Amino acid sequence: MSDKIEPFLGTWILDASENDFEQGEAPKSATLKIEDNFGMAIFSMNTVSADGEVTNDNFEAMPDGPEVKLGKSGLVDAMRLVFETDQKLVSEARRGGLTIMKATRELSDDGCTLTVTQTVHLVDVDSFTNVSVYRRAQ
C-alpha cells in the first residue's frame, strides 16, 4: 500500500458536537478504525445511535485500485476508493454505474482531525449531505 494511506491509519473517535446531518439523526457516538491489511484499507465502524442502537459495519478496498464489484449488498453493486489529494480519501458506492453515495475523508493539516463528508443521492428525490468530525484517538 502506498505511503499516502499511512496518515489515515488508526482509531478515530467521533466528536458528536461537530455533526451536521441533513438526512437522518446524527449518532450519539462512533468509532472509526482504518487499518492496512497487505495493501487493502480496512474500515471498521462502530456507531451508537441517538436511541442507543449499536451498529457495526466494515468494508475494505484498495486505494487507487480498480472498482470492486459487490455481490451481497442490495443497495450498491460496486465500490471504489481513491485519493483525491494526499489529504482526501474518497469512497464511492455505485449502482448500475451511477454513484449513489460518496464519502470524502479529509485530514486536517496536523493529522489529528478527520472530517467525513458523506453525500447520498436518492434517485429522483434529492441529495443529502452528512458531515461527521472525528478526532484521532491517543
PyRosetta script that sets phi, psi and omega in degrees:
from pyrosetta import init, pose_from_sequence

init()
pose = pose_from_sequence("MSDKIEPFLGTWILDASENDFEQGEAPKSATLKIEDNFGMAIFSMNTVSADGEVTNDNFEAMPDGPEVKLGKSGLVDAMRLVFETDQKLVSEARRGGLTIMKATRELSDDGCTLTVTQTVHLVDVDSFTNVSVYRRAQ")
pose.set_psi(1, 144.0)
pose.set_omega(1, -178.6)
pose.set_phi(2, -67.3)
pose.set_psi(2, 158.9)
pose.set_omega(2, 177.5)
pose.set_phi(3, -66.6)
pose.set_psi(3, -14.3)
pose.set_omega(3, -179.3)
pose.set_phi(4, -62.0)
pose.set_psi(4, -27.9)
pose.set_omega(4, -178.5)
pose.set_phi(5, -77.9)
pose.set_psi(5, -25.0)
pose.set_omega(5, -173.8)
pose.set_phi(6, -48.8)
pose.set_psi(6, -47.7)
pose.set_omega(6, -179.1)
pose.set_phi(7, -63.2)
pose.set_psi(7, -20.5)
pose.set_omega(7, -179.4)
pose.set_phi(8, -85.5)
pose.set_psi(8, -19.3)
pose.set_omega(8, -175.0)
pose.set_phi(9, -68.9)
pose.set_psi(9, 146.2)
pose.set_omega(9, 176.8)
pose.set_phi(10, 128.7)
pose.set_psi(10, -168.9)
pose.set_omega(10, -179.4)
pose.set_phi(11, -107.5)
pose.set_psi(11, 133.4)
pose.set_omega(11, -176.7)
pose.set_phi(12, -122.0)
pose.set_psi(12, 133.9)
pose.set_omega(12, -178.2)
pose.set_phi(13, -110.5)
pose.set_psi(13, 130.1)
pose.set_omega(13, -179.5)
pose.set_phi(14, -64.2)
pose.set_psi(14, 133.3)
pose.set_omega(14, 169.7)
pose.set_phi(15, -95.6)
pose.set_psi(15, 89.8)
pose.set_omega(15, -171.9)
pose.set_phi(16, -58.9)
pose.set_psi(16, -24.0)
pose.set_omega(16, -179.9)
pose.set_phi(17, -71.7)
pose.set_psi(17, -12.7)
pose.set_omega(17, -177.7)
pose.set_phi(18, -101.8)
pose.set_psi(18, 1.1)
pose.set_omega(18, -179.4)
pose.set_phi(19, -64.7)
pose.set_psi(19, 145.3)
pose.set_omega(19, 173.6)
pose.set_phi(20, -142.2)
pose.set_psi(20, 98.1)
pose.set_omega(20, -174.2)
pose.set_phi(21, -109.9)
pose.set_psi(21, 130.6)
pose.set_omega(21, 172.0)
pose.set_phi(22, -93.1)
pose.set_psi(22, -27.0)
pose.set_omega(22, -177.2)
pose.set_phi(23, -125.8)
pose.set_psi(23, 130.8)
pose.set_omega(23, 178.1)
pose.set_phi(24, 74.7)
pose.set_psi(24, 178.5)
pose.set_omega(24, -179.4)
pose.set_phi(25, -97.0)
pose.set_psi(25, 136.8)
pose.set_omega(25, 179.5)
pose.set_phi(26, -65.4)
pose.set_psi(26, 144.9)
pose.set_omega(26, 178.9)
pose.set_phi(27, -68.8)
pose.set_psi(27, 155.4)
pose.set_omega(27, 176.3)
pose.set_phi(28, -74.8)
pose.set_psi(28, -37.8)
pose.set_omega(28, 177.4)
pose.set_phi(29, -156.0)
pose.set_psi(29, 160.1)
pose.set_omega(29, 178.5)
pose.set_phi(30, -163.0)
pose.set_psi(30, 151.1)
pose.set_omega(30, 174.5)
pose.set_phi(31, -129.4)
pose.set_psi(31, 134.1)
pose.set_omega(31, 177.3)
pose.set_phi(32, -120.8)
pose.set_psi(32, 126.2)
pose.set_omega(32, 177.9)
pose.set_phi(33, -118.6)
pose.set_psi(33, 128.8)
pose.set_omega(33, 178.3)
pose.set_phi(34, -118.6)
pose.set_psi(34, 123.9)
pose.set_omega(34, -177.4)
pose.set_phi(35, -128.2)
pose.set_psi(35, 159.0)
pose.set_omega(35, 174.4)
pose.set_phi(36, -103.1)
pose.set_psi(36, 125.7)
pose.set_omega(36, 176.7)
pose.set_phi(37, -125.8)
pose.set_psi(37, 84.7)
pose.set_omega(37, 178.1)
pose.set_phi(38, 52.7)
pose.set_psi(38, 48.4)
pose.set_omega(38, 176.0)
pose.set_phi(39, 97.7)
pose.set_psi(39, -11.7)
pose.set_omega(39, 176.6)
pose.set_phi(40, -100.4)
pose.set_psi(40, 137.5)
pose.set_omega(40, 173.4)
pose.set_phi(41, -88.2)
pose.set_psi(41, 124.6)
pose.set_omega(41, 179.9)
pose.set_phi(42, -107.2)
pose.set_psi(42, 122.0)
pose.set_omega(42, 179.3)
pose.set_phi(43, -108.9)
pose.set_psi(43, 122.1)
pose.set_omega(43, 176.9)
pose.set_phi(44, -121.9)
pose.set_psi(44, 126.8)
pose.set_omega(44, -177.1)
pose.set_phi(45, -123.6)
pose.set_psi(45, 135.5)
pose.set_omega(45, 174.9)
pose.set_phi(46, -124.7)
pose.set_psi(46, 119.8)
pose.set_omega(46, -174.8)
pose.set_phi(47, -126.6)
pose.set_psi(47, 138.5)
pose.set_omega(47, 172.9)
pose.set_phi(48, -114.3)
pose.set_psi(48, 117.9)
pose.set_omega(48, -178.3)
pose.set_phi(49, -71.7)
pose.set_psi(49, 171.0)
pose.set_omega(49, 179.8)
pose.set_phi(50, -59.1)
pose.set_psi(50, -29.5)
pose.set_omega(50, 179.3)
pose.set_phi(51, -95.9)
pose.set_psi(51, 10.2)
pose.set_omega(51, 173.1)
pose.set_phi(52, 92.9)
pose.set_psi(52, 1.7)
pose.set_omega(52, 179.2)
pose.set_phi(53, -73.9)
pose.set_psi(53, 130.9)
pose.set_omega(53, -179.1)
pose.set_phi(54, -97.3)
pose.set_psi(54, 131.6)
pose.set_omega(54, 177.3)
pose.set_phi(55, -126.2)
pose.set_psi(55, 132.3)
pose.set_omega(55, 174.4)
pose.set_phi(56, -117.9)
pose.set_psi(56, 135.2)
pose.set_omega(56, -178.8)
pose.set_phi(57, -146.6)
pose.set_psi(57, 154.6)
pose.set_omega(57, 174.6)
pose.set_phi(58, -154.9)
pose.set_psi(58, 156.7)
pose.set_omega(58, 172.8)
pose.set_phi(59, -152.8)
pose.set_psi(59, 163.4)
pose.set_omega(59, 177.9)
pose.set_phi(60, -138.6)
pose.set_psi(60, 148.7)
pose.set_omega(60, 179.0)
pose.set_phi(61, -160.2)
pose.set_psi(61, 158.2)
pose.set_omega(61, 177.5)
pose.set_phi(62, -94.5)
pose.set_psi(62, 117.1)
pose.set_omega(62, 178.6)
pose.set_phi(63, -57.8)
pose.set_psi(63, 134.5)
pose.set_omega(63, -178.1)
pose.set_phi(64, 59.3)
pose.set_psi(64, 19.6)
pose.set_omega(64, 176.8)
pose.set_phi(65, -92.2)
pose.set_psi(65, -174.4)
pose.set_omega(65, -179.3)
pose.set_phi(66, -72.3)
pose.set_psi(66, 161.4)
pose.set_omega(66, 173.1)
pose.set_phi(67, -60.7)
pose.set_psi(67, 137.4)
pose.set_omega(67, -178.7)
pose.set_phi(68, -104.0)
pose.set_psi(68, 127.8)
pose.set_omega(68, 177.1)
pose.set_phi(69, -79.0)
pose.set_psi(69, 137.7)
pose.set_omega(69, 179.9)
pose.set_phi(70, -115.7)
pose.set_psi(70, 137.0)
pose.set_omega(70, -178.4)
pose.set_phi(71, -110.9)
pose.set_psi(71, -21.0)
pose.set_omega(71, -171.3)
pose.set_phi(72, -91.9)
pose.set_psi(72, -17.2)
pose.set_omega(72, -176.9)
pose.set_phi(73, -89.2)
pose.set_psi(73, 138.2)
pose.set_omega(73, 175.7)
pose.set_phi(74, -84.0)
pose.set_psi(74, -17.4)
pose.set_omega(74, -177.2)
pose.set_phi(75, -86.8)
pose.set_psi(75, -40.8)
pose.set_omega(75, -176.2)
pose.set_phi(76, -129.6)
pose.set_psi(76, 155.8)
pose.set_omega(76, 179.1)
pose.set_phi(77, -120.2)
pose.set_psi(77, -3.9)
pose.set_omega(77, 179.0)
pose.set_phi(78, -157.0)
pose.set_psi(78, 157.9)
pose.set_omega(78, 179.3)
pose.set_phi(79, -148.3)
pose.set_psi(79, 150.7)
pose.set_omega(79, 174.1)
pose.set_phi(80, -141.7)
pose.set_psi(80, 155.9)
pose.set_omega(80, -178.4)
pose.set_phi(81, -133.4)
pose.set_psi(81, 121.8)
pose.set_omega(81, -176.2)
pose.set_phi(82, -138.3)
pose.set_psi(82, 154.0)
pose.set_omega(82, 171.3)
pose.set_phi(83, -88.4)
pose.set_psi(83, 116.3)
pose.set_omega(83, 174.6)
pose.set_phi(84, -76.6)
pose.set_psi(84, -40.2)
pose.set_omega(84, 171.1)
pose.set_phi(85, -144.8)
pose.set_psi(85, 179.8)
pose.set_omega(85, 177.7)
pose.set_phi(86, -63.4)
pose.set_psi(86, -23.1)
pose.set_omega(86, -177.8)
pose.set_phi(87, -108.8)
pose.set_psi(87, 6.4)
pose.set_omega(87, 179.0)
pose.set_phi(88, -129.4)
pose.set_psi(88, 115.3)
pose.set_omega(88, 177.6)
pose.set_phi(89, -110.7)
pose.set_psi(89, 120.0)
pose.set_omega(89, -170.4)
pose.set_phi(90, -118.1)
pose.set_psi(90, 132.4)
pose.set_omega(90, 171.7)
pose.set_phi(91, -113.8)
pose.set_psi(91, 143.7)
pose.set_omega(91, 177.1)
pose.set_phi(92, -128.3)
pose.set_psi(92, 126.9)
pose.set_omega(92, 173.8)
pose.set_phi(93, -100.5)
pose.set_psi(93, 132.4)
pose.set_omega(93, -173.1)
pose.set_phi(94, -126.6)
pose.set_psi(94, 151.6)
pose.set_omega(94, 173.2)
pose.set_phi(95, -138.3)
pose.set_psi(95, 124.6)
pose.set_omega(95, -179.9)
pose.set_phi(96, 59.2)
pose.set_psi(96, 31.4)
pose.set_omega(96, 178.7)
pose.set_phi(97, 85.1)
pose.set_psi(97, -4.8)
pose.set_omega(97, 179.2)
pose.set_phi(98, -103.2)
pose.set_psi(98, 137.4)
pose.set_omega(98, 176.0)
pose.set_phi(99, -76.3)
pose.set_psi(99, 120.6)
pose.set_omega(99, 179.2)
pose.set_phi(100, -107.5)
pose.set_psi(100, -14.8)
pose.set_omega(100, 176.5)
pose.set_phi(101, -149.3)
pose.set_psi(101, 133.3)
pose.set_omega(101, 177.0)
pose.set_phi(102, -129.8)
pose.set_psi(102, 129.0)
pose.set_omega(102, 177.4)
pose.set_phi(103, -121.4)
pose.set_psi(103, 119.5)
pose.set_omega(103, 178.0)
pose.set_phi(104, -105.3)
pose.set_psi(104, 122.3)
pose.set_omega(104, 177.6)
pose.set_phi(105, -106.3)
pose.set_psi(105, 112.7)
pose.set_omega(105, -176.0)
pose.set_phi(106, -114.9)
pose.set_psi(106, 124.3)
pose.set_omega(106, 178.0)
pose.set_phi(107, -83.4)
pose.set_psi(107, 141.3)
pose.set_omega(107, 172.9)
pose.set_phi(108, -71.1)
pose.set_psi(108, 163.6)
pose.set_omega(108, -179.9)
pose.set_phi(109, -58.5)
pose.set_psi(109, -34.0)
pose.set_omega(109, -179.8)
pose.set_phi(110, -86.6)
pose.set_psi(110, -2.5)
pose.set_omega(110, 177.0)
pose.set_phi(111, 74.5)
pose.set_psi(111, 10.7)
pose.set_omega(111, -176.7)
pose.set_phi(112, -100.1)
pose.set_psi(112, -11.8)
pose.set_omega(112, -178.1)
pose.set_phi(113, -127.9)
pose.set_psi(113, 135.5)
pose.set_omega(113, 177.1)
pose.set_phi(114, -122.2)
pose.set_psi(114, 114.7)
pose.set_omega(114, 179.4)
pose.set_phi(115, -100.3)
pose.set_psi(115, 122.3)
pose.set_omega(115, -179.3)
pose.set_phi(116, -107.8)
pose.set_psi(116, 116.8)
pose.set_omega(116, 177.6)
pose.set_phi(117, -110.0)
pose.set_psi(117, 113.1)
pose.set_omega(117, -176.6)
pose.set_phi(118, -113.7)
pose.set_psi(118, 123.7)
pose.set_omega(118, 178.4)
pose.set_phi(119, -114.2)
pose.set_psi(119, 128.4)
pose.set_omega(119, 178.2)
pose.set_phi(120, -111.1)
pose.set_psi(120, 129.9)
pose.set_omega(120, 178.9)
pose.set_phi(121, -105.5)
pose.set_psi(121, 112.6)
pose.set_omega(121, 176.4)
pose.set_phi(122, -95.0)
pose.set_psi(122, 113.7)
pose.set_omega(122, -174.9)
pose.set_phi(123, -55.8)
pose.set_psi(123, 131.7)
pose.set_omega(123, 179.1)
pose.set_phi(124, 63.2)
pose.set_psi(124, 15.1)
pose.set_omega(124, 178.7)
pose.set_phi(125, -122.3)
pose.set_psi(125, -76.3)
pose.set_omega(125, -176.5)
pose.set_phi(126, -176.0)
pose.set_psi(126, 179.2)
pose.set_omega(126, 173.0)
pose.set_phi(127, -118.6)
pose.set_psi(127, 143.4)
pose.set_omega(127, -178.8)
pose.set_phi(128, -129.7)
pose.set_psi(128, 140.2)
pose.set_omega(128, -178.5)
pose.set_phi(129, -121.4)
pose.set_psi(129, 130.0)
pose.set_omega(129, 175.0)
pose.set_phi(130, -117.6)
pose.set_psi(130, 133.7)
pose.set_omega(130, 179.6)
pose.set_phi(131, -117.1)
pose.set_psi(131, 128.3)
pose.set_omega(131, 177.2)
pose.set_phi(132, -125.9)
pose.set_psi(132, 138.0)
pose.set_omega(132, -179.9)
pose.set_phi(133, -112.7)
pose.set_psi(133, 127.5)
pose.set_omega(133, -179.9)
pose.set_phi(134, -115.3)
pose.set_psi(134, 146.0)
pose.set_omega(134, 175.4)
pose.set_phi(135, -111.3)
pose.set_psi(135, 141.5)
pose.set_omega(135, 179.4)
pose.set_phi(136, -65.0)
pose.set_psi(136, 131.1)
pose.set_omega(136, 176.5)
pose.set_phi(137, -70.4)
pose.set_psi(137, 142.1)
pose.set_omega(137, -178.1)
pose.set_phi(138, -89.1)
pose.dump_pdb("model.pdb")
